[in-house]
């Protein structure tokens, strides 16, 4: 099988976390064009998963809508909804586009030469799930939002009604938040890169 994510996150979900389970539910934030470097394309197309793909870069979002059948959202995922924030869309390094206030130093340098500044509306993770009529059990959440991951999870109500079972996040800023809410950090055996982190909820065995 051809996996698409650069760190094999899709392989981790299918082979290690859910062992070929069909019909799950995902949320992927930073979905690119829905295929390249994407962690949920295989889940949807070959394992009959449903879910939501979020991509704030307008150029990539247009391709995402064409490439995928699941729900799609063009807003910037953030700690709260209905803000209007500066978003930098990179022409060549599209996957590193993000909210200007959270861009890392290297990305800020790229933004000086290839960045297009946009105004984007924000949506919180809770509101995203509610507005798209998401299932209450979300089997996989992928957060690759260029530095805003911890803010997004800090304001999420983990107690109810939504249960997030497996997560991957760029950077380790979410470790304490997730540990407080019943998650253990695990390894993705299919990558040697160290900038992505993986978590499973203590109740996951009830749902796989």
N, C-alpha and C positions, 0 to 999 in steps of 0.2 A: 504494500500500500504506500502511496506517496503522501507523506505528511507535508504540511505547508508552513507551519510556524518555525521561525529561525531557531528557536530553542527546543523544538519538539514538544511544546506544551500540549498540542493536540494528541500526540502519541501518549504522553503522560496520562491525560484524562481517559483515553480509550483503553490503553493496555494495563495501566497500573492502578488507577483509581476505580474505574467502573468495569474493567474486564469485558469490554465489548457490549456493554448495556445499550439498549435501544430506547428511544423515546424520552430522553432526558430534556432538561431545560437549561439554557445558558444565558449569560449576559457578558458581552465582550465590549469593553470600552477602549477605543483605540483600534478600530477594526480594519484600518487601511481600506483597500478596495474590495474587501470581502474574500479575497483569495490569497494574494501574496502576503507572506508573513502573518497569516491569519490562523488563529487557534480553533476556530469553530466551523470552518468550511466543511471539513470532513465529518464533523458531528452532525451537521444538518443534512448534507448530501448523501452520506453513506450509512448513517446510524439513526436517521429519522428524528433527530433532536429538533426542538423549536427554541426560540429565544429572541433576544434583542441585540442588535449590533449598533454601537454608537460610534460615530466618526464626525468630528467637528470640522475637519479640513474639507472645504466645499468641493475641491477637485476630486478628492478620493471618495467623498460621499456619493457623487454622481455615479461613479463606477460601482460602488457598494450596492446601490439600489438596483442596478442592472444585474449584478452577479448573484444576489441572494434573494431568497423567498421569505425570510423571517422578517420580523419587525425591524425597522431602522429609525435612527434618530440623529439629527444633525446638530443638536445642541452640545455645549461643552459640559461634561459631567463635573460637578463641583459640590461643595459642602452645602450649598443652599440654592434654591431655584429662583428664577426670574431676575437675576442680576444681568447686567450687560457689561462684559469684560473684554479687554484687549486680547486678541488671539493672534498668534503669529503662524502663518501657513508657509512652510518652506517649500520651494519649488523642486529641489533635487532630493533633499532628505525629508521626504514627506512624513515618514513615520516619526520624526522628531518634532513635528509641529505641536504647539501647545499654548496654554494661557501664558501670556508674557510674564506675569508676576512670578511664575514658578519655573521658568526655563533655567536649566543648568548653564554653567559658564560656557561650556563648549557650544551649546546650542545658541546661546546669545551671540556668539561670534559668527555662527552661520547665518543668523537672522540679519546681520548687518549687510550681507552680500546677496542673500537669496530670499529674504523674508518679506511676506506681504501681510500687512497689518489689517485685521478685520475686527469688527465688533460682533461678539457672539453672545447669545442668550444662554444662561446656565440652567441646569436641572440637577437636583439631588438624586442620589441613588434610590431613595425611597419613593420620590415622586416619579422617577422614571418607571419603576416597577408598577406603581399604582396606575399611572396614566396609560400604560400599555397592557393593562389587565394581565400582568405576569402571574405565573403559577406561584403558589406560596412556597413550594420547594424548588429552589434554584440549585441545580447540581454543580454548576461551574460558573465562577465569575473571574474574568480576566481583566485586570486593571493595568493599563499601560498608558498613563496620561501625563507623562513628563513632569513629575514632581508633585502632583496634587493628590496622590493616592491616599495619604494619611488623612488629609482634610475630608475627603469623601467618606472614609470609613468612620472617622471620629464622630460624625453627626448621624450615622445610620443607627436606627433602633434595632439592635440585634435580638431583642426579646420577642418581638412579634410585629406583624404577622408573617414576615418572610424569613425563611431559614436558608442561609447560604452555606452549602456543604463543602465545596472545595474552591480555593482561591489561588490565583497567581498574581503577584504584584511586582512591579518594577521598583527595585530598591527595598531596603529593610525597615523603612520608617513606620510600617504598619505592624511590626512584630508585637509590640506591647499592647496595642489596641486589640489585636486578635487574640492574644493570650488571655486577656481579661474576659473575653467573650467565648471562651471554650474551644479555642483552636490550638492545634499543635503544628509546629513547623516540620515539614518533611522534605525529602530530596526528590528532585526529578532526575532519575538515573540516566536520562537520555541526553543530557547536556553537561558540559564542563564549565560553562560560563557561570559567573557568580553574581551577576547584577539582578537576577530575578529570584523571587522567593515564593515558596509553596506552602499551603496550609490546608489542613483538613479539620472539620468540626468533629467534636467528640461523639456526635450522634450519627455520623455518616453511615455506619454499618446497617442502620435501620432502613436505608434508602438505596441500597445497591445489592 
